[in-house]
Amino acid sequence: MATSTTKYRVKTFSIFILALFCIMCVPPTDTSASDDSAADQAYWDSVRAVMCPRKMSSAAEYYKNKDWESTVRIYGDIIRYGCDRDDPEEVYQYYAVAFEYLGRFDSSEYILLKGLQILPDNTNLRKRLAYSYKKQGKVDQEILEYSRLSDLLPEDISIKTELAKLYGDQGAYDDQVDILRQILEIDPGNENAQGDIARVYEMTGRDPLQIYGERFHNNPDNVSYGLDYADRLLNAERPEDAIDVLKQVISQDNTSKVAYRQLAKAYDRSEMFQQASESYEELFKLDPRDFRVAIQVSEVNIAGDNFGKAIRWAEKAVTSSKSGEAYAQRGNVYYKSFQECRSADISIDDRIVASLAHESFTVAEENDYRRFHNSLVWLEENEVLFGRSHWFMLDANKKKQGYVKPDSECYKWVEKKLDKDPNW
């Protein structure tokens, strides 16, 4: 029993001694640890201050000489020693490019993703990453990267164009249309985007005019959208719809010469010749020096059988320009009225008007304008002109005037006189 008690006391004493020893062996708090860490940091900063410029210089030299293996190796060292801190964009971009030249696009991807952990919004690194995905055939990742770039650079049309193409190649037409719409918001006159969106609509069985209509109706104050929509309506042979759009455009900008010109064209195609004339007249007010607008007023009035107004505007064109084109238009008014009014047996009045047409066509050709040459030849070859024999058939009182004018109702608008030829 005594032996058992003695063993217990010895065991207890041993545990006490061991515990005391452990307590004594615990080191005191090292107040100098943080100082050592700061010293280490200062040491490595001083090392990098000397080493990093050398590494960066070597990298630039290797890159310049297109030594891609050495470029890859040195940029690896640069990152390993923390020399990428001052300019991480340059380091990770050129490191990735070196891998690209080696054809190691998976490595390029890895480096760029590492760089983007430091610079998540860096567009240059993301562009290179998209290129890396493209070369590896990782289309989904490429689309995702271009989508991120589009968010980071919302005004960059080239990025949106590439994204739209990627969506189109994958048959994601709704997404493609959405991006193309964004392009047109930035650049309404972008013909490539307009053409692409029209093709997508045709491929998917939708009316390509819908996109232009939506764009204008959503932005009714945007004159350029309205003009674009109206132009496409005219091309689609929907002049009546174009008229409604152009009226809205003019209500926003009543100085738009393009709008008035398109409106006149739409009225003309709808055979609303009076309204076409009025639109061209408004256009002429905006630019009274444009004699061709006066000719257009004359043209639509010929189409509407309003020869009196047609001749007045033709004369206005002659007065303002003295051009062969203006003289030809005046001749055309007389020629068209002659064809409209002539009797079966050509009357004296018919011959007078035919001769007035012939006179103006002749002056036009003398001024190198030959658009109506066939009409001139027809008048000469069909014996419809007023000549010497017709002059001698007039009564004495008319001969005394020295000129002739038509008297019939169909030609009552004719004010110009046909003078007697000195050879008669």
HELIX and SHEET records of a PDB file:
HELIX    1   1 ALA A    2  CYS A   25  1                                  24    
HELIX    2   2 ALA A   33  LYS A   64  1                                  32    
HELIX    3   3 TRP A   68  ARG A   80  1                                  13    
HELIX    4   4 PRO A   88  TYR A  101  1                                  14    
HELIX    5   5 PHE A  105  ILE A  118  1                                  14    
HELIX    6   6 THR A  123  GLN A  136  1                                  14    
HELIX    7   7 VAL A  139  LEU A  152  1                                  14    
HELIX    8   8 ILE A  157  ASP A  169  1                                  13    
HELIX    9   9 TYR A  173  ILE A  186  1                                  14    
HELIX   10  10 GLU A  191  MET A  203  1                                  13    
HELIX   11  11 LEU A  209  ASN A  218  1                                  10    
HELIX   12  12 VAL A  223  ASN A  235  1                                  13    
HELIX   13  13 PRO A  239  GLN A  252  1                                  14    
HELIX   14  14 LYS A  257  ARG A  269  1                                  13    
HELIX   15  15 PHE A  273  LEU A  286  1                                  14    
HELIX   16  16 PHE A  291  ALA A  303  1                                  13    
HELIX   17  17 PHE A  307  SER A  321  1                                  15    
HELIX   18  18 GLY A  324  CYS A  341  1                                  18    
HELIX   19  19 ILE A  348  GLU A  366  1                                  19    
HELIX   20  20 HIS A  373  GLU A  381  1                                   9    
HELIX   21  21 ARG A  388  PHE A  392  1                                   5    
HELIX   22  22 ALA A  396  GLN A  401  1                                   6    
HELIX   23  23 GLU A  409  TYR A  411  5                                   3    
SHEET    1   A 2 TYR A 403  VAL A 404  0                                        
SHEET    2   A 2 LEU A 418  ASP A 419 -1                                        
END                                                                             
